[in-house]
Amino acid sequence: MSKDGYISLHRKIQDNWLWKEKRKFSKFEAWVDLLMMVNHKDNKIVFDNELIEVKRGQTITSIRKLCERWNWSNTKVSTFLNLLKSDEMCDAESDAKKTVITIYNYDLYQNITTQKTTQIHLSNDSETSQKHTNNNDNKENNDNNKKIYTEEFEILWELYPKKNNKQLAYRYYKRNLKKYSYEEIKLSLENYLKDIKNNNIDSKYYIHGSNFFSNRFIDYLNENYNIQENKEKKGVLTNADKLRYNISL
């Protein structure tokens, strides 16, 4: 299982019965609690008749309050905060009245983009699920509306006379790019189109798009290639070729 990425942990989890269970917090629970306690945006509060600005990733509390929240002793809370400071996870500055906690690199734990888009994603879940179902019913047509093909391939596909199984043709095209250049494949298509025109090949004999981009394009790679003349010279014209070029069987 991958350990990359992140999850969003909403503060409302603190209302869940599991979180509310009376217990002595572990160090990990205390750390997660701090992440949920701090501000997600800059704010101002009145504390002891004083207006104080609390930055994003900060919270104002006290050692006493943390002792009550975590069911810890005063010494354990102070030791834990010093441990976090030594590992550069947060800063904790205390005076006689309060403790200001600042989480370092807060955005690593709570991504801004995620906050803004989570609500949209949740509200669109049902609609997205239905769209996926519809896409599965008619995948190839929907593929034409998605930008899953390169611009170069779209140019070739637009030129191709017998458009069938575009997705499979694209997979073959990408595979063949490891050995042939785009220019070579485009040249072979241009030669094939010339072959169709010069020999008045009936559309029912056109090579299917997926077959052409699989391996048939190789027959037309030579810039001066004429498939009929070359096959006639080699004596390898098949009955299908003869039908294609209107040659008597």
HELIX and SHEET records of a PDB file:
HELIX    1   1 ARG A   11  ASP A   15  5                                   5    
HELIX    2   2 TRP A   17  LYS A   20  1                                   4    
HELIX    3   3 LYS A   27  MET A   37  1                                  11    
HELIX    4   4 ILE A   63  TRP A   70  1                                   8    
HELIX    5   5 ASN A   74  SER A   86  1                                  13    
HELIX    6   6 TYR A  106  TYR A  109  1                                   4    
HELIX    7   7 ILE A  112  SER A  123  1                                  12    
HELIX    8   8 ASP A  125  ASP A  137  1                                  13    
HELIX    9   9 LYS A  139  ASN A  145  1                                   7    
HELIX   10  10 GLU A  151  LEU A  159  1                                   9    
HELIX   11  11 LYS A  166  ASN A  176  1                                  11    
HELIX   12  12 TYR A  182  ASN A  198  1                                  17    
HELIX   13  13 SER A  203  TYR A  205  5                                   3    
HELIX   14  14 GLY A  209  SER A  214  1                                   6    
HELIX   15  15 ARG A  216  TYR A  220  5                                   5    
HELIX   16  16 ILE A  227  LYS A  234  1                                   8    
HELIX   17  17 ASN A  239  ARG A  244  1                                   6    
SHEET    1   A 2 ASN A  43  PHE A  47  0                                        
SHEET    2   A 2 GLU A  50  VAL A  54 -1                                        
SHEET    1   B 3 GLN A  58  THR A  61  0                                        
SHEET    2   B 3 THR A  99  ILE A 103 -1                                        
SHEET    3   B 3 CYS A  90  SER A  94 -1                                        
END                                                                             
